[in-house]
Amino acid sequence: MERLTATLLNVIVYGTKPNVNLDRLLTHARKNKVLLHLLRVSNIQGSLREWQESGIRRVIKVVQVISKLLKGYDCAFFKLIKPVNYVPADVDLLVSIDHVNKIVKDIMTLGYRIAVKDPFCVTLTRDDSIIDLYIHPSLGGVTFLNGQKLLEHTCTKEFNGVEVRSLESYAEALAAASHAIYKERIYTLNDFFTVEEWISKKTVKLAQELSCEDALKIAINLNRKICSGLLETPYKIPLPLWLALLMRKFQRDSLTRATSVSMLKTLTNKRVGKLLKSKLTRETY
C-alpha cells in the first residue's frame, strides 16, 4: 500500500524529494489542508500555486479589515493561525455572548449579510467571503466546546503581517482536536501538525476543564500512528467510536447536555439535518 501521508510528512518536515507522482501528492496535500505549505516548501510554481497564493491574500485582506473593525470587542480568531500554511475556507471567530449582536451589525456594514443563524453560530457572507461567529463551537446546535471559556485563553499573534487577537497555541491545539473529532469526524495532517506542535500540559488541563479529554486522547493516539507511518490521512473516525465519544461528551459535559435541547429544535431544519446526515455517512473526500 502506498504511504502518501508518510511521503508528504517527509517532504514537509525534512524537505526530502518525493518518490511518488507529484500530482497525486498535491491532491493528497489538498485533502489534508496543507497544500499551500507543500507548494511553498517545495518551491512549486504554476497556476496551482498562484491560485493558493491568491486565496491566502483574500483571507489576509478579510482578517485585516475584521481585526481593525472589531478592536475593543471581546472576540478572537481561531482555526486561522496554524503551524502550517494553508488557505482556510472561511474566517472563524469566537465572540462574547454580550458582544455578538453588535459584532454582527458592524460586520454587516461591510456588505455582509446573514446567511445562517444557529443558536450558537452566525454565518455571514459577501460574495465568496464567509465569516463564522461562534458563541460556542457546535454541531447541530449542540456545543462541543465552551467558547466563552476559550475566550479566557487568548493572546496577540501575527497572521501574515496582520496583528490579531487569537487563541493561545495550547488552546488552539485543543480546538483543532475537538473540531476534528467531535464535529468534522475527519482528522487531517493540518490537525496533526497543530496538535503535534502546540500541545502542552496547559492543553491537557484545559481539556479536563472543558470535558474534551476524549478528543485530545484520540488525537494524540492518531498522531503517534501517523508519526509511525501506520495511518493514512485524512482519517475518518469510525462511526461506532464517534457515536460513543458523543455519548460520553453528553454524560460528562453539562453545557453539552444543556444545549442538547437545541438539537431537537434544529433537527427540523433541512440544512442542519443534511449536515448531521453527512457526518453519519461521509467519506473522507
N, C-alpha and C positions, 0 to 999 in steps of 0.2 A: 504494500500500500504506500502510495506517495505521500510523504510528510510535508505538505505545503506550509503548515504552520511552523514547523521546526526550521524550514528553509527561510521563511520570512523573518523569524526571530533572529537567525544568524546574520541575515543581511542588515537588519535594523540595528542590532546590538553590536555586532562585531565588524560589520562592513564587508562580509565575505561575498564573493561573487556567486550569484545564484546558479544552481545546477539544474534548473527546470526552465520550461518555456516562460519567457518574460510576460507574455500576455496573460498566462494562467496565474502567475504570481501577482500581477497587477489586479486581476479580478479578485483574487483571494484577499489582497490588501484592502480593496474597496469593501468587501463583505465584512472585514474586521475593523473598519473605520480607522485605518492607518494609511490610507492611500497617499495623502499629501506628504506624510512623513517619509514613506518609501521613495517617492519621486524626488524628494529633496536630498535625502542621504545618498541616493544612487545617482544624483545629478542627471535624471532622465528628463529630456526636453521633448517638446512637441505639443500637439493640441490637447492631450490629456492633462499635461502639466499646466498649460495655460488656463484650462477650464477650472482646475482645482485652485490655482492662484487667484483667479478672478472671483471664485466663490468665497475664499477667505477674505479677500479685500471687501466684498459686500458685507460680510459678517462684521468685520472691523469697523466699518462705517456706521452700522447699526449700533454696535456696542458703544462706540464713541458718543453718538448722539444721545442714546438712552442713559449712559452713565452721567453725562452732564445734566440731562433733564431731571434725573431722579436724585441728584445730590441733596442730601438732607433728609431723605426718606429712609426708613428702616427696611432695607432690601439688600439683596446680594445676588450676583450671578453665580450659577452653579452649572455643572456639566459643560463648562465653557473652556476653562483652563485645565489642560491635561499635561502629563509628561511627554506626550507625543503630539505632533502637529496633525490636525485634522480639520475638516470643514463641517461644523455642526449643522444639522438640518434646520434647526431653529435656535432662537436665543431664549434661554430659560432663566427665570429669576425667582428666588424665594422672596416673598413680601410679607410684611407685618399685616396681621388681620386688621389693625387700626388704620393702615395707610392704603390698603388695596384699592378702595374706591377712588381715592384721589389720584393714585398712580394710573389707574385705568383712564380716567378723564384726561390726565396730562398726556399720556401716550396717544390718545385719540386726537389730540390737537396736531399731531404729526401726520394725520391722514390715515391712521389705522382704524379698523372697525372690529367690533367684537364678532368673532366667528363662532366660538363655542364658550358657554359659561356653565361650568360644573360647580358643585358645592365648594370645591377647594382649588379650582383652577379656572383661569380666564385666558382664552386664546385670542390674540389679536393679530390681524393680518393686514398687509398692504402690499399689493402686487405679489411677488414671490417671497416677501419677508414675513416671517412668523415669530411672534413673541408669546411665550407661555409664562403666565404669572401664577405661581403656586403659593397658596397659604400652607398647604401640606402636599407633598408628593403623594399621589393617589392613583388607584386603579378602579374605575367604575364607581367613583365616589367614596371609595374606602381607602383610608390613609394607610401607607406602609412606612412612612417616616413622619415624625413630628417636625414640621417645617419651622414652627415658632421656636423650638428648642435649638434647631440647627442654626438659626439666626444669631444664637449666642456664641457661635464659633466662626467668626468672620475676621477678615483682615484685608489690608490693601495689597493688591497684586498688580502686575503689569501684563496686559494682554496685547501683544504685538504693538507695543509703544503706547498703549492707552491705559491709564491708571484706573482701576476698577475696584469696587468692593466685591470680594469673593469669599467663598468658604475657605477656611484653613485647609491645608493639604490633607491632614489626617481626617478631617470631616468629609472632604471630597472623596477620599478612599471609601468611606462607609457609604456615601451617597451612590457611588458607582456600583458597589457590590449590591446594595439593596435594590437599586433601579434595575440592574441586570437580572437579579434572581427573582424578585417579587413581581416586578411589572413586565419587563420585556420577555422573561423566560429564555433569554438568549445571552450567552457570555462570549464576548469578543476579545480580541487582542487589545483593543482600546481599554476595556475593563481590566484586563490582565496587567497592563503597564501601570494603570492608575493605582490599583491595589498593591502591586509589587513594589512600586517606587515610594508610595506615600503612606502605607500602613505603619502604625506605631502603637505604642501602649495606649496613647490617647484615643486611637481609633477603637481599640478593644473596649476601653472604658465607656466611650460614647455609645458603642453598640449595645452594651449592657444597659445603659440608661434608657436607650430608645427601643429596647427589646428587638434588636436586629442581629443578635448573636448568630442565629442560624444562617442568615445570609452571608455573614462575614466568614463563618467557618466553611461554608460551601465554596466561597470564592478562594479562600486560602488553599483548600484541597485541590481545586481546579488549577490554581497557579502552580502547585507542585507537579501535577501531572503534565501541564504544558511545558514547564522547565525540563522535565524528564523526557519530553518528546513522545508522551503516551496519549496525548489528547489533541484532536483536530478542532480548530475553531473556525467559524462560530459554532459554539456548542449549545445544543438545545437541551434545557433542563427536562428530564423525563417527566411526563405528566403526573404519574403517581407521587413522585418526590415533590414536585411543585405544589400539588394539592395538599400534601402533608405539611409542607412548610407554611402554606397559607393558614391551615388549621391551627398550627402551633402559634402562628402570629396572632390569630384571633384569641387564643387562650391566654397569651402572655401580655398582650398589649392592650391596655384599657382604651386608648384612643382609637385603635383599630376596631375594637368591639363597639365603641360608642358610635362610630361613623358607619358601621355596617348597616344601620337602618337606611342610610342613603342609597345603598345598593338596591334595595327593594324598590325604591322610587325610580332610580336611574335605569333599572333593567327594562323598563317600558320605553326608554329612549332608544330609537333604532341605531343611532351612532354608537352608543355605549354597548348595546347588545352585540353589534358587529365587532366591536373592539374585544370584548370578552370572548366571543367565539373564536377570534383569530388567535388568542392566547392558548386556547384549548386545542386548536387544530393546526397551528402554524408549523411551517417548515422553517429552517434557518434562513433561507433566502430563496 
